Amino acid sequence: MSKIPYRFFLTEDQMPTQWYNLRADMKELPDPMLNPQTGKPATEEDLYPVFCKELAHQEMDNTTRYVDIPEGILEMYRIYRPSPLIRAYNLEKELGTPAKIYYKFEGNNTSGSHKLNSAIAQAYYAKEQGLTSLTTETGAGQWGTALAEACAYYHIPLTVYMVKGSYNQKPFRKAIIQTFGGEVIPSPSNTTAAGRAILAQNPDTTGSLGCAISEAVEKAVTTEGCRYVLGSVLNQVLLHQSIIGLEAKKAMEILDEYPDIVIGCAGGGSNLGGLIAPFMQDKLLGKANPRFIAVEPASCPSLTRGKYAYDFCDTGKITPMARMYTLGCGFIPSPNHAGGLRYHGMSPILSKLYHDGYMEAVSVEQTRVFEAATLFARVETILPAPESSHAIRAAIDEALKCKETGEAKTILFGLTGTGYFDMTAYESFREGTMSDYIPTDEDLQRGFDGLPKIPGIQE
Ligand SMILES: *Cc1c(COP(=O)(O)O)cnc(C)c1O
């Protein structure tokens, strides 16, 4: 191919029909999940009350390298996939860098993010198992929207507990979820015992993610045929998100390209884990040696300042405990933090790879993130989500290093979504009222103090 096009799409026939399970090629596996009741490694059966059977299997399966994507899932993937691989010619020119910058854009669907890739799989398997409803929580709203789209497609009733503050501030997120048929309940609510208890103490509270999770979980365990689903962190979610990396790698192969650096933003790690998966396979097998960079907010720095310890995956403390980089499941980022990526922990798979030196991590302050977002929007014409803009920031920083050294590196980053519902944050950046808050060591210590004590493993 003489000139690389601005936007490159695989054809529908070239779309991957299998997901890739990175665990099958890891030299050392993540530590096993522990059952919170017994402190012993969790079995697949232990997970059945929480996850549907096929997803419990995927969660525990460390050996199957490629997993067939069921036709019923491919059918919905084809509506918005393959997603484009874009050569950021305009950004390169603006920066005056010799680097070649590519990004994989996952915002081309109504949910506006990559979360739909796993929402579809989770809703599909729930339907296959004959479950009759799903429930989840949503903070900023992307996960709730993605799941509502998937549940509409597979005809499964969905209840979304939405943090009351977001419910009031982002009325259009709520309206989208409702348009797709999801029931949205502002949390705390009087529909659950957990919500009623919180309301009794503090009737005017704007809610929290932890509280919304507790309500969603209570709803799941007290409703026949209902399960609670989670949109990030879990091994199964990384498996589903591998579609991003598989498509990107195939497209780059056709273009005769290969990344020197792969960059992704990291909240719970699902888009990053999915994007890097096949490139990390090359690294693990000694076929190539790209660098991987996880980018997280300085206000929620799980990889760069967290502890590699056993912790709960959810604030409600019902999921098994996983060993991961964590700030403690009670950690709440400062209220001025506008950019998403608020999750306390990090995917156990990515945590292990980072711990073993296969991946790097950087943290960035939100004003630098919005500076990158604004520049990117103006030259590339896509309004990026604040989360995605963490990856943009790091990609720009790497491209500027290339400008200094004169190296023409190939950089690939994940543009996970669009930011139409984040205009309040964009506005505060433009008006100069946005500030940065970096937690002190004392702030972080409070989160570490809440880590679970597990006799013989973690005292
Ligand atoms: C949820 C979200 C993220 C972060 O989640 P990960 O699991 O870390 O990928 C990033 N970008 C967008 C647009 C999101 O909605």
PDBQT file of the ligand as one rigid body, heavy atoms in Angstrom, charges set to zero:
ROOT
HETATM    1  C1  LIG A 501     -15.317   3.217  31.145  1.00  0.00    +0.000 C 
HETATM    2  C2  LIG A 501     -14.451   3.920  30.203  1.00  0.00    +0.000 A 
HETATM    3  C3  LIG A 501     -13.044   3.810  30.279  1.00  0.00    +0.000 A 
HETATM    4  C4  LIG A 501     -12.317   3.079  31.368  1.00  0.00    +0.000 C 
HETATM    5  O1  LIG A 501     -12.582   1.728  31.544  1.00  0.00    +0.000 OA
HETATM    6  P1  LIG A 501     -11.513   0.586  31.318  1.00  0.00    +0.000 P 
HETATM    7  O2  LIG A 501     -12.160  -0.624  31.850  1.00  0.00    +0.000 OA
HETATM    8  O3  LIG A 501     -10.255   0.949  32.064  1.00  0.00    +0.000 OA
HETATM    9  O4  LIG A 501     -11.269   0.494  29.865  1.00  0.00    +0.000 OA
HETATM   10  C5  LIG A 501     -12.292   4.457  29.330  1.00  0.00    +0.000 A 
HETATM   11  N1  LIG A 501     -12.858   5.189  28.352  1.00  0.00    +0.000 NA
HETATM   12  C6  LIG A 501     -14.195   5.307  28.242  1.00  0.00    +0.000 A 
HETATM   13  C7  LIG A 501     -14.754   6.133  27.138  1.00  0.00    +0.000 C 
HETATM   14  C8  LIG A 501     -15.039   4.682  29.155  1.00  0.00    +0.000 A 
HETATM   15  O5  LIG A 501     -16.359   4.807  29.049  1.00  0.00    +0.000 OA
ENDROOT
TORSDOF 0
